[in-house]
Amino acid sequence: MFKKIPHTYVIVFFVIVFCAILTWLIPGGAYLRDADGGVIPGSFHNIDSVPQTWQILSSFFQGFVNQAEIIIFILMIGGAFWIMNATKSIDIGIYAFLNAAKKVENISFFKAIGVNNIILTLIMLLFSVFGAVFGMSEETIAFVIIFVPLAISMGYDSIVGVCLCFVAAGLGFAGAILNPFTIGIAQGLAKLPLFSGIEYRMFCWLVLNFVGIAYILRYANKVKKNPKTSVVYEDDAYWREKGEGDDIDKIELKTPIGAWISYVFLFVVLAIYSYYFQETTLNVGSSSMTLPIIPILAFVFLISGFFSLRKSAHFFIINLLLFTILFLIIGVMGYGWYVKKIAILFLTLGIFSGLSMGYSADKITKLFLEGAKDIMSASIIVGLAGGIIVILQDGKIIDTVLNNIAVSMEGFGKVASVSMMYLFQTLINILIPSGSAKAALTMPIMSQLSDLIEVSRQSTVMAFQFGDGFTNMLTPTSGVLLGVLGVAKIPYQKWVKWMMPFMVILVLLGLLLLFPTVLMELNGF
């Protein structure tokens, strides 16, 4: 027994050691793969095992190399938001937001439901839609820096702040109405019409969000009544002290000349982009729509930027943040952006936040470095977690585990088989948190197996969908989870303590939602 709970780094290290031990106990094996990286059913064969020893240490290096994009993303996001936070714009925005919320508290309808409950629910539904439609995951790291201080200001804790974006997106990711990275790939490999069976998946998404948001609201209200019931009450001292040091009423509202210059410059850039990108095709699942979205946003920015500057540079910076979020959505859905371009987008936000307040280049640089330093621990844990995957891959045991589980499922009935598929996908997600990689690895085998046991391939995809979605919010191999927790200053072990009962509910709910796919006549199944 430990006298105290080990540091997150220590926990990750012991997980790597455990995986290395498994490479000595589990025989090596491999599947043949097609040109798309999918497994060829029946092609499993044993190969020489590669027991890992000194590679335990070298896996750290390779983990950092493999996770370099997310690590750099976290550092750039941390630096950019530190610049913006230094302007106190977020503080003023939160203060104005809470004041506006108080004004409607006395209206009987809002008073009965609770204004805060409505606010939290709407934010979570928004991020759940993002997770369900375009698979938002890594992007939530950037929003943690916004929503944790907001949650603390509203009387909640950092866990609630993380739930507003990361967990909400996770619920949507599991519901996966039109998620191209999970459902899109899995149905393609299973030779099913793209996004078929959407009616039942929509129902599942609604059920998951109803249960998930209700659970989070119950916890949030408990913490608001007694903050010390929070499992991270001591850890949140960092955020409380950060907020208590600011007297919002004494912040001078001003509009330096740098804000007007930034406004004109950014509008000119948007006007140029509007000329070259007059129309944008936004992809939503298998459908798409083409709109002059960038010219529209350029015009809206011209108006909103001017009026926000009339109030102060702080409100102009909040305006920049809102447009950054809009361009994030357009970039992901219209142009296939990933972490590199998203990081550049937020870096631009940070730089122009500093310029709008009249900061010098040296001050902006200093603030960026302070932010990167503050968030360094979050980026390091992502690299360390990458070492777990390196050990399992280099040890050549992932395919062996996959094959043994697939073989053990033969001869089961329909309900038992789809339950075992779900359990298998849930467990394998701990080893391979990437949804697209796991789809390429498992779906060619699972789809063939479903034919043998006369279970719909659509049911197999659903088992993959739920198995891939829930444990992303718990597994230590997820660089995104550890990055989110690092940014929020939540120790992994405390997150597990809070998340485990919720995870049990979600996993059991997923199992119940799977049963109708083999017991009922459903459209697309």
Secondary structure, DSSP 8 states (H G I E B T S, - for coil): --SS---HHHHHHHHHHHHHHHHHHS--EE--B-TTS-B-TT--EE------STHHHHHHHHHHHHTHHHHHHHHHHHHHHHHHHHTTHHHHHHHHHHHHHHHTTTSHHHHHH-HHHHHHHHHHHHHHHHHHHH---TTHHHHHHHHHHHHHHTT--HHHHHIIIIIHHHHHHHH-SS-IIIIIHHHHHTT--TTTTHHHHHHHHHHHHHHHHHHHHHHHHHHHH-GGGSTTTTTTHHHHHHHHT--GGGS-----HHHHHHHHHHHHHHHHHHHH-S-EEEEETTEEEEE-HHHHHHHHHHHHHHHHHHH-HHHHHHHHHHHHHHHHHHHHHHH---HHHHHHHHHHHHHHHHHHTT--HHHHHHHHHHHHHHTHHHHHHHHHHHHHHHHHHHTT-HHHHHHHHHHHTTT--HHHHHHHHHHHHHHHHHH---HHHHHHHHHHHHHHHHHHTT--HHHHHHHHHHHHHGGGGT-TT-HHHHHHHHHHT--HHHHHHHHHHHHHHHHHHHHHHHTHHHHS--TT-
